[in-house]
Amino acid sequence: MASPIRFTLDARTATPHFPGIGRYVRALAEALPPQLRPNETLAMLYDPAGSGGKPPGRGIARIPAQASPFGLAQQREIPPLLSDSTVYHSPYYLMPYRPGLPTVLTVYDLIPQLFPEAVSLRARVLFGLATRLALRTAAQVIAISKACRDDYAAHFPRLLPDKISTIPLAPDDRFKPQPPERVARLRRIHELPPEFGLYLGINKPHKNLVRLIRAWARLEHGLPLVIAGAWDERYPEARRAARGLVPGQIRFIGPIPDEDLPALYSACRLFVFPSLYEGFGLPVVEALACGAAVACSNASSLTEVGGTAVFYFDPEEPESIRRTVDQALLTGHDPSASIRQAARFSWEETAAATLEIYRSLAYNEP
């Protein structure tokens, strides 16, 4: 009989403070257990306070871990909790740097390095130091896209000679075309027009909203633009541009509950994503999964995510954005093409590839 093997996934980031990373952890927690071998178990570190006492996943050994990823106490308190584990997976670069067992690290983007204006000097220094410590600690590193992998390999060549792999993210199963009654309900709640373009995301500088608004002001088609998502008050430029260029044509509706996102994607005539840089680009693949027409930038990982199902533009050129959006609005859209592209990504495949990484360390499998 094979020796017992325990994989431990650190789910302390499965909280509202980490919306993207939390979504990744929760999806893995659901997709990993059905693929385990009889001698394998999955354990999960979780913060009872941060998760509201309800850690993600079912049928998983749950280990309460109150030490915050932001605190030095985790360096002392987390390693003893891993004493019965064979492999430890940290989805965040702030982690125990001497965990005492083979470690897998997931990395997402290099925004502090590539867009220094988006973060403070203190945050940049901390990111650089902590990332180097995390990369030295990890026996294997998972990048969420080829572009992300290449960025890390270029910036940390001595720390990543041959231990970084690409395993993409995926849309949750709930992202699919929504029935008319759900779409109608969403329109009523947010007083949305019958047709509109949609951007979903935060307003940080690398999201490139000012150029999008400048391009929207020049559209041949007078389509309203709805901008949804969390708002960082440090960056008011997009609202100012909207007031000055296209008053009344652009609406900022703020954060949308997760459960309403599929209906929002399903309601729009065109989803537009002008980001200058993404580690993966979940909103693009989620919109595709809902059958939406998509126009997005040709930067970083987005061409990997969109494939041939997306209209691409140069995100640094408002005229390129305008031409592409006008073209997308004139071109007939086949929702099945969007859905087929999104179907290339699945959490089952992501979990299977992640388990291969775990097993390479647990069993010394090639």
N, C-alpha and C positions, 0 to 999 in steps of 0.2 A: 504493500500500500504506500502511495506517495506521501511524503512528509507534509504536514499542514503548512499552508502558506497564508499569510495575512497581508493584504494590501491596505494601507491607510491613506485616505483622502482627507486633506485638511479643508474643512468646510467652514472655517471661522469667517470667511469672506462671503458666505451666503446670507447677506444682510442687505437692507436697503442702501447702506453706504457704498456698496460695491455692486451696482445694478448689472453691469456687463459680466464681471467675473462671477457674481452670484448666479447668474443665469447659466453660465458654463458649468459651475459646480453642481447645481441642481440637476441639470440635464445628464451629467455623468453619473450622478447618484442613482438616477432612474435606469440608465442604459447599461451600466456595468454589471449589476447582479445577475441578470439572466444569462450572461455569457461566461460566468465563472465555472471552473472545473470543480469536481466534487471535493477536492482537497483544498480549495481556495475559499477564503472569506474576504469580505470588504468591511473595513471599519471606517468610522468617520469621526474626526475631531470637530466639535461644534461648540459654539458659545451659547449657553442656555439663555442668557439675557438678550444677546443680539438677534437670535433667531426666534425669540418669543417662545422658547421651549419646544419648537417644532422643527427639528432639523429635516433637511430634504431626504428623499429616498425611503424605500421600504425594505424590510428584511435585512437591515444593516446593523452591525454592532456600532453603537453610538457611545462616544467617549466625551464627556463634558470637559471643555477646555476654556477656562475663563481668561487666560492670558491673551491680551490683545495683540494682533499683528503689528500694532504701532508701538508696543512697549518692550523695553529691554527684558522684562520679566519672562517673556516667552523663551528666551535663550536658556533659562534655568528650568522653567516649569514644563515645557512641551516635551523635551527628550525622554523623561521618565515615562510619559504616557505612550511612548512608541516602543516600549521594551518588548512587547509581544508581537511586534510587526516585522515583516520581512522587507517591505518596500514602503517608503513614504512619498506621497505626492503633494507638493505645495503648488497651488495655483497662483501664488503671489510672491513677489521678490522680497517682501518683508516677512521673514521666516526664521526658524532656528537654524543657525549656520553650522552647528555641530550636532546634528540630530542623532548620530550614532548608527546609522543604517543607510543603505543605498537610497538615493533621493532622486525624484523626478521633479523638474520645475517646468511650469508653463509660462511662456512670455507672450506678450500681446502687441506692443508697439514701442516706438522710441520717441514719443512726442517730446519729452523733456530735452532730448538731445537734438532733435531735428527742428523743433519749434520752441526755442528757449523763451520767446515772448509769451508763451502760453502758461508758464509757471514761474514761480519766484526763484531767485538765485539759490536760496536755501533748499528749495525742493529739487532743483537741478543737481546740486552737490549731493544731497541725500540719495537721489535716484542713482547717480553714477556709482557712489560708494556701495550702496546696498545691492545694486544689480551685480557688481563685480563679486561681492561676497556670495550672492546666491548662485551665480554661474560657477564659481569655484566649488561650491558645496555639491552641486548637482552632478550625478553620474550620467544623467540623460536630460536633455532639454527638448520640450515640445514647443514649436512655433505654430501659430494658428493660420499662417499662410506662407507661401513661398516668398512673397515680398518681405514679410516679417523675418523669416529665416535669413534671407540675404542681408537685411539691415543689421541684424545682430552679428552675423558672421563678419560683416565689414567693420563694425564698430568694436567688436571684442574678438579679434582673430586669434589671440593667444589662448583665450579661454574656451573657444569653441572649435577645436580642430576637426573633430569628427563625431561629436555627440549631440548634434541638434537635428531633429526630424520635423517634418511638416505634417500636422494633423488638423484639418480645417474644422470650423464650427458648422452649425446647421440650424435651420429653423425648427422651432418646436412644432409638434403635430397640430397644435391649435391654429397655426397660420395656414389658412386655406380660404378660398372664396366663401364669403358669408352670405346667408340667405337675405333676401330683400328686406324682411322685417327688421333684422338687426341693423342693417345699413340705414334704414329709415329712422330707427330709434336714435342712432348716433347723430344723424343729421338734425333731428329735432333738438336733442340735448345741446348741441354746440351751434345751432342755427347756421349750418353749413349750406352753401349754395348748391344747386343741382349738379354743377360741374366745377372742379377746382384742381389746381396743382397742389401737391403736398410735399413739404419737407418735414422730416421727423428727426429730432436730435437736439443736442445742446447748442448754444450760440458761441462757443469758444472760437478763437481766431482761425484755427486750422479748418474749421467747418465751412468757412468761406461764404458766409451768408451775405456779406455786403456786395460781393461780385454777383451773386445770384440775383439780388434785388436790382442791381444796375441792369442786368440782362433782362429781367422781367419787365422793366420799364420800357423796353424797346420791342417787346413782342408784337408781332402782327395780329395775334389773337388776344383779345382782352380777357384772358382767363384769370380769375382770382387765384391768389396763392395763399395757402394756409400753412403757417409755420407752427408746428407743435413740438413740445418737448420742454425739458427743464430749462430755466433761464438763469444765467449767471450775470448778476448785476454789474460785475466788473467790465462787461463788454456791451455797452449800449449802442454800438455803432449801427447794428442792423435796424433797430427801431428808428434811429435818426434817419438812416437812408430811406427807409420806407415812407416816413412822413414827408421827406423832401422830394422824392422822385415819383412815387405812385400812391398818393394819399387815397385811402379807401379801397385800394386794390389788393392789399396784403393784410391778412389777419393773423395775429399772434394769439393762439388759444391755450398756451401753456402745457403742462404735463397732462398726459392722458393715461388713465388706468390701464394696466397691462391687459386686462380682459377685454378692453375695447379696441386694442390695436388692430386685430384682424379686420374688424368692421371699418376702421379708419382707412387702412390700406385698400380695402375692397371698394370704398366709396369714391376714391380719388380717380380722376381721369388720367393723371400722370404723377408718378412719384419721382421727385428730382432730388439728387444727392450730390452737391458740389464740393465735397470735402477734398482738401489738399492732401490728406494722408489718413489712411485707415490701416489698422493691423489686420482686420478682416472685412468688416462692413456688414454686420448683421441686418441693419435696416434694409439694405438692398435685397438680400436673399429672403427676408421676411415679406417684403412687398411682392417679390416674384412669386413666392409660394401662394400669395393671395390672388394671383392672376393679374396684378397691376402692370401697366406699361411703365417702364423705368428709363429715365435719362440720368446718367451720372458721370462723374469725372473719370478720366482715364488714368488716374494716379494710383500708385502703390498697388494694393491688393485688389482693387475694385474690378479690374478686368478678369481676374481669376474667378471672382464671385459671379459676375454678370454674364460671362461667356459671350455668346453671339445673340443673346436674348435682349440686350440692352443697347440704347442709343448712348454713345460716348461723346464727351466734349473735353476741351482743354480747360481745366478749372481756373487757370490764371487769365483767361481771355473772356470777358463778358460777351463779346461778339460771338465767340464759339458757343458759349452757353445758349445765347439767344437763337442762333441758327439751329442748333440741335433740338432745342425745345420746340421751336416752330415745326421742324421736320417731324418730330415725334407726334405732335398734335395733328398733323396732316395725314400721317400714315395710319392705315387701319391696324388695329391691335388684335392679335390672337392670344387670348389669355392662356391657352394651352402651351404656347411656346415659353411663357414665363414660368408656368408650373413645371414643365419638363426640366428647365434649367435648375430650379430650386431643388428638384428631386435628386439631383446629383449629389446633394449633401444630406447626410442623415446622421442622427446621434448614435444609431446602432453601429454604423461604420466607424464613427469617431471613437466610440467606446472600444470596438474591436482593435483598432490600431493602438489605442492607449494601453490596452491589456498586453499587446505584443511588447510594448516598452517595459511594462512592469515585469513581464515574464523573462525578458532578456536579462534583467537584473536578479530576479529571484532564482532562476534555474540556470543562469549563465547560457541561455539559449542564444544562438547567433541571430 
